[in-house]
Amino acid sequence: MQPQAVAILLLVVCAMVSPNPVIGVKRGRCEEKDKNRVLEACKRFIEVGHAKESPHNHSPCCKAVHTVPGHDMQCIVDLLTEKERKEHEQASIMALQEACDD
């Protein structure tokens, strides 16, 4: 077999074996849109000076938490701006992970 044919065959095999990036690839970390969704939906549970209550599992807040990859609230805290850190209690954000656990 000629080297060009081997190279083409190898490319075809690699293309067939490679996973489709649209399916089978999970998002690893949260994104800015996840943070914004959680901050908005969970506002009454995480703002500084809020009443000490937890959201129920089927609330809009928990639905927002469930959209975050791995329900990783540390990732949300890591994305907070300095202004958001002053307006929201980070411990309350972290507590959402357990409060909204399935």
Protein Blocks (a to p, Z undefined) as FASTA:
>chain_A
ZZklmmmmmmmmmmmmpccfkgopacfbdcfklmmmmmmmmmmmmgghiacddddfkbmk
lmmmmmpghiiaklmmmmpcfklmmmpcfklmmmmmmmmpZZ
